[in-house]
Amino acid sequence: MSEFPILSALSKTDAAGLTEFHRIAAEALAFDGYAPFNEQGLFDLHSGLRTAYLVRSNDLLVGAALAGRGEIDLVITPECRRRGYGRAAWGELGALEPGEVTAWSHGDHPGARALAVELNFVAVRTLLELRKTLADTMESASVSLDGAGISAFRPGLDDAEWVDLNALVFATHPEQGAITEADLAARQAESWFSSDDFLILRDVEGRMIGYNWLKIDGAIGEIYVIGVYPDAAGHGFGRALMQAGLQRLHAAGCSTAALYVEADSAGAVHLYRSLGFTDHTVDVQYRRLAG
């Protein structure tokens, strides 16, 4: 083994290199059961905000990484793990991002946890992936919407209002709360997007007070992001939106519903568990403090 694996930065036009990057990510997903790079990281890559790297040792391709914006993500191919490649690659990646930097351990992998301790990273966030098997019959919404109604998102008409509401709902969330109209447009361009799967809750005056955006792409349907206007919380709107979303996933032929939630969001976690969601995977974000 080469003591110091070589990082090869990939440009946005390096089609062959990016194909290898995504191949490594797909192999890791198939082996581990969870993706090594999250969606936001890949959006940042495609928009030029972060850089992809291939990790080589001599002529052997051993991993892939993302770096930029004070964040690092690294995956070593399953057949090359436990050989010191990850530790050595982290040394090079850490030099690219001086000062405070964050890194995700998807699946809370014990090897990543041990390496984080060794490199003086501390855990700062825990993200749960919860899943629920969709039964043949779904629970009907059992709460009064007080005159409010659920309808489909209207591209080109609802964009700005949704971005404003989403920023308010997720004001303290580092990724979700920062979504712009350009980010929304990029997601609408994805092959899985359908405005009919973007459920909008409006009050009697037509103002947007909640939403449940679904991502239907195969047998597993995702509650992509759900939110309720803070002043409207406590009226059962979140549960009604969840039930409407689950019913739509079931009608679309999905066998399983999935969602991601911050572990410390006690109210949301309680709601999802009350609807039958259980733990599937755990992602932990680590931070290296400056100094």
PASEBA-1860 file (N, C-alpha, C; in nm, 3 decimals):
! residues 291
1> MSEFPILS> 0.083/-0.120/0.000/0.000/0.000/0.000/0.086/0.124/0.000 ~ 0.047/0.225/-0.081/0.113/0.355/-0.074/0.079/0.418/0.059 ~ 0.180/0.476/0.126/0.153/0.533/0.257/0.056/0.649/0.248 ~ 0.065/0.728/0.142/-0.022/0.844/0.126/-0.097/0.832/-0.006 ~ -0.223/0.789/-0.003/-0.302/0.783/-0.126/-0.305/0.919/-0.195 ~ -0.316/0.917/-0.325/-0.318/1.039/-0.404/-0.462/1.079/-0.430 ~ -0.494/1.207/-0.404/-0.625/1.261/-0.435/-0.621/1.325/-0.572 ~ -0.715/1.287/-0.658/-0.726/1.346/-0.791/-0.854/1.428/-0.797
9> ALSKTDAA> -0.841/1.561/-0.806/-0.959/1.647/-0.816/-1.022/1.631/-0.953 ~ -1.154/1.627/-0.957/-1.228/1.610/-1.081/-1.295/1.740/-1.121 ~ -1.279/1.778/-1.245/-1.351/1.896/-1.294/-1.493/1.856/-1.333 ~ -1.580/1.955/-1.350/-1.719/1.928/-1.386/-1.730/1.866/-1.525 ~ -1.625/1.881/-1.606/-1.628/1.828/-1.743/-1.559/1.693/-1.755 ~ -1.507/1.640/-1.645/-1.437/1.511/-1.647/-1.540/1.399/-1.637 ~ -1.601/1.367/-1.750/-1.709/1.268/-1.750/-1.662/1.132/-1.703 ~ -1.543/1.091/-1.748/-1.493/0.958/-1.709/-1.465/0.952/-1.559
17> GLTEFHRI> -1.403/1.057/-1.506/-1.373/1.059/-1.363/-1.499/1.062/-1.279 ~ -1.599/1.142/-1.320/-1.724/1.149/-1.244/-1.801/1.018/-1.253 ~ -1.788/0.948/-1.364/-1.850/0.815/-1.374/-1.789/0.721/-1.270 ~ -1.658/0.726/-1.255/-1.592/0.643/-1.154/-1.635/0.684/-1.013 ~ -1.646/0.814/-0.990/-1.691/0.866/-0.860/-1.828/0.808/-0.825 ~ -1.922/0.816/-0.918/-2.057/0.768/-0.892/-2.061/0.614/-0.885 ~ -1.973/0.548/-0.958/-1.966/0.401/-0.950/-1.922/0.358/-0.810 ~ -1.822/0.424/-0.756/-1.775/0.392/-0.621/-1.886/0.415/-0.519
25> AAEALAFD> -1.958/0.528/-0.535/-2.068/0.557/-0.443/-2.176/0.450/-0.452 ~ -2.207/0.404/-0.575/-2.310/0.301/-0.593/-2.267/0.169/-0.532 ~ -2.140/0.133/-0.546/-2.090/0.009/-0.487/-2.099/0.014/-0.334 ~ -2.066/0.130/-0.278/-2.075/0.144/-0.132/-2.219/0.134/-0.085 ~ -2.310/0.196/-0.160/-2.452/0.188/-0.126/-2.500/0.044/-0.127 ~ -2.462/-0.031/-0.231/-2.505/-0.170/-0.241/-2.449/-0.255/-0.127 ~ -2.327/-0.225/-0.085/-2.262/-0.304/0.020/-2.312/-0.264/0.159 ~ -2.323/-0.133/0.184/-2.354/-0.084/0.318/-2.503/-0.070/0.345
33> GYAPFNEQ> -2.581/-0.047/0.239/-2.723/-0.024/0.257/-2.759/0.122/0.276 ~ -2.663/0.211/0.266/-2.689/0.355/0.276/-2.586/0.427/0.189 ~ -2.625/0.545/0.141/-2.541/0.618/0.047/-2.427/0.689/0.119 ~ -2.307/0.694/0.058/-2.194/0.761/0.123/-2.194/0.913/0.107 ~ -2.271/0.964/0.012/-2.282/1.108/-0.010/-2.430/1.144/-0.009 ~ -2.466/1.246/0.069/-2.607/1.282/0.075/-2.646/1.369/-0.043 ~ -2.775/1.391/-0.057/-2.827/1.463/-0.173/-2.774/1.605/-0.182 ~ -2.766/1.674/-0.066/-2.719/1.812/-0.069/-2.575/1.818/-0.118
41> GLFDLHSG> -2.492/1.724/-0.074/-2.355/1.721/-0.120/-2.344/1.703/-0.270 ~ -2.431/1.618/-0.327/-2.428/1.596/-0.471/-2.481/1.717/-0.547 ~ -2.581/1.785/-0.491/-2.627/1.910/-0.553/-2.514/2.013/-0.553 ~ -2.442/2.022/-0.441/-2.329/2.116/-0.433/-2.221/2.080/-0.535 ~ -2.200/1.952/-0.556/-2.102/1.908/-0.656/-2.145/1.953/-0.795 ~ -2.269/1.928/-0.830/-2.317/1.959/-0.965/-2.325/2.109/-0.989 ~ -2.342/2.187/-0.883/-2.348/2.333/-0.899/-2.211/2.399/-0.886 ~ -2.107/2.320/-0.863/-1.972/2.373/-0.856/-1.930/2.426/-0.720
49> LRTAYLVR> -2.011/2.402/-0.617/-1.979/2.452/-0.483/-1.884/2.359/-0.408 ~ -1.879/2.233/-0.447/-1.787/2.139/-0.387/-1.716/2.061/-0.497 ~ -1.604/2.000/-0.462/-1.521/1.929/-0.559/-1.518/1.780/-0.528 ~ -1.528/1.699/-0.632/-1.517/1.554/-0.617/-1.372/1.512/-0.636 ~ -1.334/1.408/-0.563/-1.198/1.352/-0.572/-1.207/1.202/-0.586 ~ -1.112/1.146/-0.659/-1.088/1.003/-0.657/-0.965/0.979/-0.571 ~ -0.966/0.870/-0.497/-0.856/0.835/-0.407/-0.785/0.713/-0.465 ~ -0.657/0.728/-0.496/-0.579/0.619/-0.554/-0.459/0.587/-0.467
57> SNDLLVGA> -0.420/0.462/-0.468/-0.296/0.419/-0.407/-0.220/0.342/-0.514 ~ -0.108/0.402/-0.560/-0.040/0.349/-0.678/-0.140/0.348/-0.794 ~ -0.165/0.235/-0.855/-0.260/0.229/-0.966/-0.398/0.180/-0.922 ~ -0.417/0.164/-0.791/-0.542/0.109/-0.740/-0.638/0.222/-0.701 ~ -0.760/0.218/-0.754/-0.863/0.315/-0.716/-0.930/0.264/-0.589 ~ -0.913/0.338/-0.479/-0.956/0.286/-0.350/-1.071/0.364/-0.287 ~ -1.108/0.479/-0.342/-1.215/0.553/-0.278/-1.252/0.678/-0.354 ~ -1.345/0.754/-0.295/-1.392/0.879/-0.352/-1.425/0.974/-0.239
65> ALAGRGEI> -1.423/1.103/-0.269/-1.446/1.203/-0.164/-1.509/1.328/-0.223 ~ -1.571/1.406/-0.135/-1.623/1.539/-0.166/-1.562/1.635/-0.065 ~ -1.521/1.753/-0.112/-1.469/1.854/-0.020/-1.510/1.991/-0.070 ~ -1.518/2.085/0.024/-1.556/2.222/-0.007/-1.660/2.273/0.089 ~ -1.668/2.406/0.104/-1.765/2.470/0.192/-1.749/2.424/0.337 ~ -1.627/2.389/0.376/-1.603/2.346/0.513/-1.656/2.208/0.545 ~ -1.678/2.126/0.442/-1.732/1.992/0.461/-1.646/1.890/0.389 ~ -1.635/1.772/0.446/-1.563/1.661/0.385/-1.649/1.536/0.394
73> DLVITPEC> -1.655/1.462/0.284/-1.718/1.330/0.282/-1.622/1.235/0.212 ~ -1.603/1.119/0.269/-1.507/1.021/0.215/-1.566/0.882/0.224 ~ -1.546/0.804/0.118/-1.583/0.663/0.122/-1.468/0.582/0.062 ~ -1.436/0.473/0.126/-1.338/0.376/0.076/-1.415/0.257/0.020 ~ -1.374/0.207/-0.094/-1.444/0.094/-0.155/-1.444/-0.025/-0.058 ~ -1.552/-0.101/-0.056/-1.563/-0.210/0.042/-1.444/-0.305/0.044 ~ -1.389/-0.339/-0.073/-1.280/-0.436/-0.077/-1.146/-0.378/-0.031 ~ -1.139/-0.245/-0.014/-1.012/-0.182/0.025/-1.014/-0.126/0.167
81> RRRGYGRA> -1.116/-0.159/0.243/-1.125/-0.108/0.379/-1.033/-0.183/0.475 ~ -1.009/-0.118/0.589/-0.927/-0.175/0.696/-0.781/-0.193/0.652 ~ -0.736/-0.107/0.562/-0.597/-0.112/0.518/-0.526/0.022/0.542 ~ -0.593/0.114/0.609/-0.531/0.242/0.639/-0.552/0.349/0.534 ~ -0.625/0.318/0.426/-0.646/0.416/0.321/-0.730/0.535/0.371 ~ -0.832/0.505/0.449/-0.918/0.612/0.498/-0.843/0.710/0.585 ~ -0.765/0.658/0.676/-0.687/0.745/0.767/-0.591/0.834/0.688 ~ -0.522/0.775/0.590/-0.425/0.851/0.511/-0.496/0.955/0.424
89> AWGELGAL> -0.609/0.917/0.363/-0.682/1.011/0.279/-0.737/1.127/0.360 ~ -0.779/1.098/0.484/-0.830/1.204/0.569/-0.722/1.308/0.597 ~ -0.598/1.264/0.608/-0.490/1.360/0.630/-0.480/1.460/0.517 ~ -0.493/1.411/0.393/-0.487/1.501/0.278/-0.612/1.587/0.267 ~ -0.727/1.527/0.289/-0.851/1.603/0.279/-0.858/1.712/0.386 ~ -0.813/1.679/0.507/-0.814/1.778/0.615/-0.730/1.899/0.582 ~ -0.620/1.879/0.508/-0.535/1.991/0.469/-0.603/2.082/0.368 ~ -0.698/2.026/0.292/-0.771/2.106/0.194/-0.874/2.197/0.259
97> EPGEVTAW> -0.918/2.161/0.379/-1.020/2.237/0.451/-0.966/2.275/0.588 ~ -0.882/2.378/0.596/-0.825/2.416/0.726/-0.931/2.475/0.818 ~ -0.901/2.473/0.947/-0.993/2.531/1.044/-1.108/2.438/1.075 ~ -1.223/2.497/1.106/-1.339/2.417/1.144/-1.396/2.348/1.021 ~ -1.422/2.220/1.033/-1.474/2.143/0.921/-1.569/2.037/0.974 ~ -1.670/2.001/0.894/-1.765/1.897/0.934/-1.754/1.778/0.840 ~ -1.795/1.662/0.890/-1.792/1.540/0.810/-1.904/1.449/0.857 ~ -1.973/1.385/0.762/-2.079/1.292/0.794/-2.025/1.149/0.801
105> SHGDHPGA> -2.072/1.076/0.898/-2.053/0.932/0.903/-2.189/0.869/0.875 ~ -2.212/0.832/0.750/-2.340/0.775/0.712/-2.347/0.631/0.763 ~ -2.456/0.602/0.833/-2.471/0.470/0.893/-2.400/0.458/1.027 ~ -2.343/0.570/1.077/-2.270/0.568/1.204/-2.173/0.451/1.207 ~ -2.093/0.443/1.102/-2.001/0.330/1.087/-1.899/0.329/1.202 ~ -1.876/0.215/1.267/-1.784/0.212/1.381/-1.641/0.253/1.344 ~ -1.599/0.220/1.220/-1.466/0.262/1.178/-1.456/0.412/1.168 ~ -1.559/0.476/1.114/-1.560/0.622/1.104/-1.565/0.685/1.242
113> RALAVELN> -1.640/0.622/1.333/-1.650/0.674/1.469/-1.513/0.672/1.538 ~ -1.441/0.562/1.521/-1.309/0.550/1.582/-1.210/0.650/1.522 ~ -1.219/0.669/1.391/-1.130/0.764/1.324/-1.161/0.906/1.367 ~ -1.289/0.937/1.387/-1.327/1.071/1.433/-1.266/1.101/1.569 ~ -1.271/1.006/1.659/-1.211/1.025/1.791/-1.061/1.047/1.778 ~ -0.998/0.966/1.695/-0.853/0.976/1.676/-0.812/1.112/1.621 ~ -0.896/1.170/1.534/-0.864/1.297/1.469/-0.923/1.418/1.541 ~ -0.976/1.394/1.663/-1.030/1.502/1.747/-1.153/1.570/1.686
121> FVAVRTLL> -1.236/1.492/1.621/-1.367/1.539/1.577/-1.468/1.507/1.688 ~ -1.568/1.592/1.702/-1.674/1.567/1.800/-1.808/1.556/1.728 ~ -1.895/1.469/1.778/-2.027/1.452/1.720/-2.113/1.573/1.752 ~ -2.178/1.630/1.649/-2.259/1.750/1.671/-2.404/1.734/1.624 ~ -2.430/1.637/1.535/-2.567/1.615/1.487/-2.590/1.467/1.466 ~ -2.714/1.425/1.491/-2.753/1.287/1.461/-2.879/1.292/1.376 ~ -2.873/1.231/1.261/-2.985/1.229/1.167/-3.037/1.087/1.157 ~ -3.166/1.069/1.183/-3.229/0.938/1.177/-3.297/0.917/1.043
129> ELRKTLAD> -3.281/0.800/0.985/-3.369/0.760/0.876/-3.469/0.661/0.933 ~ -3.596/0.697/0.924/-3.704/0.613/0.973/-3.779/0.556/0.853 ~ -3.830/0.436/0.868/-3.909/0.374/0.762/-4.036/0.310/0.818 ~ -4.132/0.295/0.728/-4.261/0.235/0.765/-4.311/0.153/0.646 ~ -4.354/0.030/0.674/-4.417/-0.051/0.571/-4.558/0.003/0.547 ~ -4.592/0.024/0.419/-4.724/0.076/0.386/-4.823/-0.039/0.377 ~ -4.923/-0.037/0.464/-5.021/-0.145/0.470/-5.118/-0.134/0.354 ~ -5.199/-0.239/0.336/-5.299/-0.239/0.228/-5.402/-0.129/0.247
137> TMESASVS> -5.435/-0.101/0.371/-5.531/0.006/0.399/-5.460/0.110/0.484 ~ -5.482/0.235/0.448/-5.416/0.345/0.517/-5.516/0.418/0.605 ~ -5.464/0.470/0.717/-5.547/0.548/0.808/-5.593/0.676/0.739 ~ -5.719/0.707/0.749/-5.770/0.832/0.693/-5.740/0.948/0.787 ~ -5.726/1.066/0.731/-5.701/1.184/0.813/-5.815/1.200/0.913 ~ -5.780/1.212/1.040/-5.882/1.213/1.145/-5.891/1.347/1.216 ~ -5.824/1.450/1.162/-5.827/1.580/1.227/-5.899/1.678/1.137 ~ -5.962/1.776/1.197/-6.029/1.881/1.122/-5.925/1.980/1.072
145> LDGAGISA> -5.937/2.018/0.946/-5.845/2.115/0.890/-5.895/2.258/0.906 ~ -6.007/2.275/0.977/-6.061/2.409/1.007/-6.074/2.493/0.881 ~ -6.122/2.432/0.775/-6.142/2.506/0.651/-6.023/2.507/0.559 ~ -5.908/2.461/0.607/-5.790/2.456/0.522/-5.803/2.339/0.426 ~ -5.726/2.342/0.318/-5.733/2.236/0.220/-5.596/2.201/0.166 ~ -5.582/2.077/0.119/-5.456/2.029/0.063/-5.470/2.019/-0.088 ~ -5.377/2.079/-0.159/-5.377/2.076/-0.305/-5.234/2.061/-0.354 ~ -5.216/2.049/-0.485/-5.084/2.027/-0.543/-5.008/2.159/-0.557
153> FRPGLDDA> -4.877/2.150/-0.547/-4.788/2.264/-0.571/-4.803/2.312/-0.714 ~ -4.795/2.446/-0.733/-4.808/2.506/-0.866/-4.674/2.567/-0.907 ~ -4.595/2.496/-0.987/-4.466/2.551/-1.029/-4.483/2.686/-1.099 ~ -4.394/2.777/-1.063/-4.399/2.910/-1.121/-4.489/3.006/-1.047 ~ -4.582/2.954/-0.966/-4.672/3.038/-0.888/-4.643/3.030/-0.739 ~ -4.607/2.911/-0.692/-4.590/2.887/-0.549/-4.444/2.892/-0.503 ~ -4.351/2.908/-0.597/-4.209/2.894/-0.564/-4.165/2.989/-0.452 ~ -4.186/3.118/-0.472/-4.137/3.216/-0.375/-4.204/3.198/-0.239
161> EWVDLNAL> -4.335/3.173/-0.238/-4.407/3.156/-0.111/-4.356/3.033/-0.037 ~ -4.331/2.925/-0.114/-4.280/2.804/-0.048/-4.140/2.827/0.009 ~ -4.053/2.891/-0.065/-3.916/2.916/-0.017/-3.920/2.998/0.111 ~ -4.007/3.099/0.116/-4.019/3.182/0.237/-4.070/3.100/0.354 ~ -4.173/3.017/0.331/-4.227/2.936/0.440/-4.126/2.833/0.485 ~ -4.058/2.769/0.392/-3.957/2.668/0.427/-3.845/2.730/0.510 ~ -3.802/2.851/0.474/-3.696/2.919/0.550/-3.742/2.949/0.691 ~ -3.870/2.981/0.707/-3.924/3.010/0.840/-3.934/2.882/0.923
169> VFATHPEQ> -3.985/2.775/0.863/-4.001/2.648/0.934/-3.866/2.592/0.977 ~ -3.766/2.604/0.890/-3.634/2.546/0.916/-3.529/2.654/0.942 ~ -3.568/2.756/1.016/-3.479/2.870/1.039/-3.348/2.830/1.106 ~ -3.349/2.724/1.185/-3.228/2.682/1.256/-3.159/2.562/1.190 ~ -3.209/2.520/1.075/-3.152/2.403/1.008/-3.047/2.449/0.907 ~ -2.923/2.398/0.915/-2.815/2.451/0.832/-2.830/2.427/0.683 ~ -2.899/2.321/0.641/-2.914/2.295/0.498/-3.054/2.330/0.450 ~ -3.157/2.271/0.511/-3.292/2.288/0.460/-3.336/2.433/0.464
177> GAITEADL> -3.302/2.504/0.570/-3.346/2.641/0.583/-3.279/2.738/0.486 ~ -3.174/2.693/0.420/-3.099/2.779/0.329/-3.138/2.760/0.183 ~ -3.239/2.679/0.156/-3.278/2.652/0.018/-3.333/2.778/-0.048 ~ -3.285/2.804/-0.168/-3.325/2.922/-0.246/-3.420/2.881/-0.359 ~ -3.472/2.981/-0.430/-3.556/2.950/-0.545/-3.475/2.876/-0.651 ~ -3.346/2.907/-0.664/-3.261/2.834/-0.760/-3.247/2.688/-0.719 ~ -3.231/2.664/-0.587/-3.224/2.525/-0.539/-3.355/2.451/-0.566 ~ -3.466/2.520/-0.544/-3.596/2.460/-0.570/-3.610/2.425/-0.717
185> AARQAESW> -3.567/2.517/-0.805/-3.574/2.492/-0.949/-3.490/2.371/-0.988 ~ -3.373/2.356/-0.925/-3.286/2.242/-0.955/-3.354/2.112/-0.917 ~ -3.424/2.111/-0.806/-3.493/1.989/-0.764/-3.614/1.961/-0.853 ~ -3.679/2.065/-0.900/-3.791/2.044/-0.992/-3.744/1.986/-1.126 ~ -3.617/2.004/-1.157/-3.562/1.950/-1.282/-3.524/1.803/-1.269 ~ -3.527/1.748/-1.147/-3.493/1.608/-1.126/-3.600/1.517/-1.188 ~ -3.558/1.400/-1.232/-3.650/1.309/-1.302/-3.765/1.263/-1.212 ~ -3.742/1.261/-1.082/-3.844/1.209/-0.991/-3.950/1.313/-0.954
193> FSSDDFLI> -3.926/1.441/-0.986/-4.016/1.546/-0.939/-4.151/1.541/-1.010 ~ -4.256/1.554/-0.930/-4.392/1.570/-0.982/-4.465/1.669/-0.892 ~ -4.522/1.772/-0.949/-4.593/1.871/-0.868/-4.711/1.808/-0.794 ~ -4.767/1.700/-0.849/-4.879/1.633/-0.782/-4.835/1.563/-0.654 ~ -4.705/1.538/-0.640/-4.652/1.475/-0.520/-4.600/1.578/-0.419 ~ -4.625/1.703/-0.446/-4.584/1.815/-0.360/-4.712/1.872/-0.302 ~ -4.749/1.826/-0.183/-4.878/1.859/-0.123/-4.867/1.989/-0.044 ~ -4.957/2.083/-0.074/-4.957/2.214/-0.011/-5.084/2.231/0.071
201> LRDVEGRM> -5.068/2.273/0.195/-5.181/2.302/0.284/-5.203/2.453/0.287 ~ -5.325/2.497/0.252/-5.357/2.640/0.253/-5.474/2.665/0.348 ~ -5.470/2.783/0.413/-5.579/2.818/0.503/-5.697/2.871/0.422 ~ -5.803/2.912/0.492/-5.926/2.954/0.423/-5.904/3.076/0.336 ~ -5.799/3.153/0.363/-5.769/3.270/0.283/-5.669/3.241/0.171 ~ -5.630/3.115/0.157/-5.542/3.076/0.049/-5.395/3.087/0.079 ~ -5.357/3.120/0.202/-5.216/3.131/0.238/-5.157/2.993/0.265 ~ -5.035/2.974/0.220/-4.965/2.848/0.242/-4.925/2.837/0.388
209> IGYNWLKI> -4.972/2.733/0.456/-4.938/2.715/0.597/-4.871/2.581/0.626 ~ -4.854/2.500/0.524/-4.787/2.372/0.545/-4.764/2.302/0.412 ~ -4.683/2.198/0.416/-4.653/2.123/0.294/-4.596/1.987/0.329 ~ -4.612/1.895/0.238/-4.550/1.763/0.246/-4.503/1.728/0.106 ~ -4.373/1.741/0.085/-4.313/1.715/-0.046/-4.267/1.570/-0.049 ~ -4.320/1.495/-0.145/-4.291/1.353/-0.157/-4.191/1.328/-0.270 ~ -4.108/1.229/-0.252/-4.014/1.186/-0.355/-4.045/1.040/-0.386 ~ -4.108/1.016/-0.500/-4.148/0.882/-0.539/-4.055/0.837/-0.651
217> DGAIGEIY> -3.972/0.738/-0.621/-3.873/0.691/-0.717/-3.846/0.544/-0.691 ~ -3.946/0.461/-0.720/-3.932/0.318/-0.694/-4.022/0.273/-0.580 ~ -3.987/0.159/-0.522/-4.071/0.099/-0.418/-4.067/0.175/-0.287 ~ -3.959/0.250/-0.265/-3.947/0.328/-0.142/-3.982/0.472/-0.172 ~ -4.091/0.519/-0.113/-4.133/0.658/-0.130/-4.088/0.739/-0.010 ~ -4.033/0.856/-0.036/-3.975/0.937/0.070/-4.062/1.058/0.105 ~ -4.082/1.079/0.234/-4.133/1.208/0.281/-4.013/1.301/0.272 ~ -4.001/1.370/0.160/-3.880/1.444/0.127/-3.857/1.560/0.224
225> VIGVYPDA> -3.960/1.640/0.244/-3.954/1.745/0.346/-4.097/1.784/0.380 ~ -4.123/1.800/0.508/-4.256/1.836/0.556/-4.243/1.948/0.656 ~ -4.335/2.042/0.652/-4.329/2.154/0.746/-4.464/2.220/0.763 ~ -4.482/2.284/0.879/-4.604/2.358/0.910/-4.563/2.494/0.965 ~ -4.633/2.598/0.921/-4.607/2.734/0.971/-4.607/2.732/1.124 ~ -4.506/2.787/1.187/-4.494/2.777/1.334/-4.619/2.818/1.410 ~ -4.685/2.925/1.368/-4.805/2.971/1.439/-4.924/2.878/1.422 ~ -4.915/2.786/1.324/-5.024/2.691/1.300/-4.996/2.555/1.364
233> AGHGFGRA> -4.882/2.544/1.432/-4.846/2.417/1.496/-4.943/2.386/1.610 ~ -4.959/2.258/1.639/-5.043/2.217/1.751/-5.187/2.193/1.715 ~ -5.223/2.205/1.586/-5.361/2.185/1.543/-5.379/2.054/1.466 ~ -5.278/1.971/1.462/-5.289/1.844/1.392/-5.261/1.852/1.243 ~ -5.214/1.967/1.195/-5.188/1.982/1.052/-5.074/1.891/1.006 ~ -4.972/1.876/1.091/-4.861/1.789/1.055/-4.906/1.645/1.036 ~ -4.990/1.597/1.128/-5.041/1.460/1.116/-5.127/1.445/0.992 ~ -5.212/1.545/0.964/-5.297/1.538/0.846/-5.214/1.535/0.719
241> LMQAGLQR> -5.109/1.616/0.713/-5.020/1.616/0.596/-4.947/1.483/0.582 ~ -4.903/1.426/0.696/-4.837/1.296/0.691/-4.933/1.189/0.639 ~ -5.054/1.189/0.689/-5.150/1.087/0.646/-5.181/1.101/0.497 ~ -5.196/1.226/0.452/-5.222/1.248/0.309/-5.104/1.200/0.226 ~ -4.983/1.226/0.274/-4.865/1.182/0.202/-4.853/1.031/0.196 ~ -4.877/0.965/0.309/-4.869/0.819/0.313/-4.972/0.756/0.221 ~ -5.091/0.813/0.219/-5.194/0.761/0.130/-5.152/0.775/-0.016 ~ -5.088/0.886/-0.049/-5.045/0.906/-0.187/-4.931/0.808/-0.222
249> LHAAGCST> -4.838/0.787/-0.131/-4.731/0.691/-0.155/-4.788/0.551/-0.179 ~ -4.885/0.515/-0.098/-4.947/0.383/-0.113/-5.017/0.371/-0.247 ~ -5.092/0.476/-0.285/-5.164/0.474/-0.413/-5.069/0.467/-0.531 ~ -4.947/0.521/-0.514/-4.847/0.520/-0.621/-4.775/0.385/-0.631 ~ -4.806/0.291/-0.541/-4.747/0.159/-0.547/-4.623/0.141/-0.462 ~ -4.591/0.239/-0.378/-4.475/0.226/-0.290/-4.506/0.125/-0.181 ~ -4.409/0.043/-0.147/-4.427/-0.056/-0.040/-4.376/-0.004/0.093 ~ -4.289/0.095/0.089/-4.226/0.147/0.210/-4.219/0.298/0.203
257> AALYVEAD> -4.240/0.363/0.316/-4.221/0.507/0.328/-4.096/0.533/0.411 ~ -4.019/0.633/0.372/-3.895/0.667/0.442/-3.891/0.817/0.467 ~ -3.819/0.857/0.570/-3.798/0.999/0.596/-3.673/1.016/0.680 ~ -3.620/1.138/0.677/-3.505/1.174/0.759/-3.549/1.281/0.859 ~ -3.498/1.270/0.981/-3.535/1.366/1.085/-3.419/1.380/1.183 ~ -3.398/1.502/1.229/-3.296/1.525/1.330/-3.337/1.453/1.459 ~ -3.244/1.383/1.520/-3.277/1.304/1.639/-3.327/1.389/1.754 ~ -3.284/1.516/1.761/-3.326/1.601/1.872/-3.456/1.677/1.844
265> SAGAVHLY> -3.521/1.650/1.730/-3.652/1.710/1.701/-3.759/1.623/1.766 ~ -3.774/1.641/1.896/-3.856/1.548/1.974/-3.999/1.540/1.925 ~ -4.061/1.654/1.893/-4.200/1.654/1.850/-4.219/1.579/1.720 ~ -4.129/1.603/1.624/-4.140/1.536/1.495/-4.114/1.386/1.509 ~ -4.012/1.350/1.586/-3.982/1.207/1.605/-4.100/1.137/1.669 ~ -4.163/1.201/1.768/-4.279/1.142/1.835/-4.393/1.121/1.735 ~ -4.417/1.221/1.649/-4.525/1.209/1.549/-4.497/1.091/1.457 ~ -4.376/1.082/1.406/-4.345/0.976/1.309/-4.353/0.838/1.374
273> RSLGFTDH> -4.306/0.828/1.496/-4.314/0.697/1.563/-4.460/0.660/1.591 ~ -4.542/0.760/1.621/-4.684/0.732/1.646/-4.755/0.685/1.520 ~ -4.698/0.716/1.404/-4.755/0.672/1.277/-4.695/0.539/1.230 ~ -4.609/0.480/1.313/-4.555/0.347/1.282/-4.417/0.344/1.222 ~ -4.349/0.458/1.216/-4.212/0.460/1.163/-4.115/0.405/1.268 ~ -4.015/0.331/1.220/-3.912/0.276/1.308/-3.774/0.307/1.251 ~ -3.671/0.291/1.333/-3.534/0.324/1.292/-3.488/0.234/1.177 ~ -3.419/0.296/1.081/-3.356/0.221/0.972/-3.206/0.242/0.974
281> TVDVQYRR> -3.160/0.366/0.965/-3.017/0.397/0.976/-2.998/0.523/1.059 ~ -2.874/0.545/1.101/-2.837/0.664/1.178/-2.715/0.727/1.111 ~ -2.723/0.857/1.083/-2.608/0.932/1.032/-2.562/1.029/1.139 ~ -2.432/1.038/1.158/-2.376/1.128/1.259/-2.283/1.228/1.189 ~ -2.301/1.354/1.220/-2.211/1.457/1.169/-2.110/1.494/1.276 ~ -1.983/1.495/1.235/-1.873/1.530/1.326/-1.816/1.665/1.286 ~ -1.760/1.734/1.383/-1.699/1.864/1.357/-1.560/1.868/1.418 ~ -1.466/1.916/1.339/-1.331/1.944/1.390/-1.322/2.091/1.423
289> LAG> -1.296/2.121/1.548/-1.289/2.260/1.589/-1.154/2.320/1.551 ~ -1.155/2.448/1.518/-1.033/2.517/1.481/-0.939/2.525/1.600 ~ -0.810/2.524/1.570/-0.713/2.540/1.676/-0.653/2.410/1.726
END
